[in-house]
Amino acid sequence: MIEVKNISKNYGDQIAVNNVSFSIQQGEVVGFLGPNGAGKSTMMKIINSYISSDVGVVRVGGIDIFEDSVGAKRKIGYLPENNPLYTEMYIREYLEYVADIYKIPFSAIDVVIKQTGLTKESNKKISDLSKGYKQRVGLAAAIIHNPDYLILDEPTTGLDPNQIVEIRNLIKEFGKEKTVLLSTHIMQEVEAMCDRVIIINNGKLVVDENLDNFREEDTDTCRVVFDKEIELEILQSELKVEVFSSNSKKTYKFKHYEKSILKKLYEFSEKQNINIIEFKVSKKSLEDTFREFTT
């Protein structure tokens, strides 16, 4: 389990992370989202004890990362956003170096080379690899010691569509036994790999929600436009709905959970002597939620 409690981090006058708290259970794959500069990479570096926070507590597998950073790192596999590699080394040479750091047998190298699809390239120098294959080397180094927790910052950057599918499947397989926190800007990746999504904006946690909530077939968003103004309170009272957005007194958005909403709207319009000039239903989407909380 990863436990993050009241973490804050400032860089001078700039607030990078502002009182963030969340927990991730064993076996969860969680998407960590936010616009550029939101604090995602800073938060991931703190969890990995690469940098310290100003206040707060982080525990990984019950270990306080600030009290025993080495013990915590043994449990974590980390792929940073910039994927630092020793490019003058050969793939196997580099992975031997990483295995030696973790004091694990070199037999683990063949396992991760196969897992990450590096078999055909395994005798090449890292500098000769494409960006996609360099990313695979970084992922191989992150999982070589069979960690319980994976922290992946933009893990599919630079991969072609076929490679992305392979890495997605690999991450999903890891998620069956391990805890995974991954950062990405690609909503389809979150929907394909994750159980849950956490969104931060300006250093603050703004959304922590199960992905199933974005897949419920009976939960829709309605947009209705009337030809005359109607008060918000009247609409909510008569339709028994929660209006969550209103651009004007003629245009409203709201959630509903029943198929008879259109009939109710027409009955309401007749009662109020107004006309419906537009009605649209759309499913709640992760992308819409991201834009709602980050723009």
Secondary structure, DSSP 4 states (H G I P E B T S, - for coil): -EEEEEEEEEETTEEEEEEEEEEE-TT-EEEEE--TTSSHHHHHHHHTTSS--SEEEEEETTEETTT-HHHHHHTEEEE-TT----TTSBHHHHHHHHHHHHT--THHHHHHHHHTT-GGGTTSBGGGS-HHHHHHHHHHHHHTT--SEEEEESTTTT--HHHHHHHHHHHHHHHTTSEEEEE-S-HHHHHHH-SEEEEEETTEEEEEEEGGGGT-TT-EEEEEEESS---HHHHHHHHT-EEEEESSSSEEEEEE--TTHHHHHHHHHHHHT--EEEEEEEE--HHHHHHHHH-
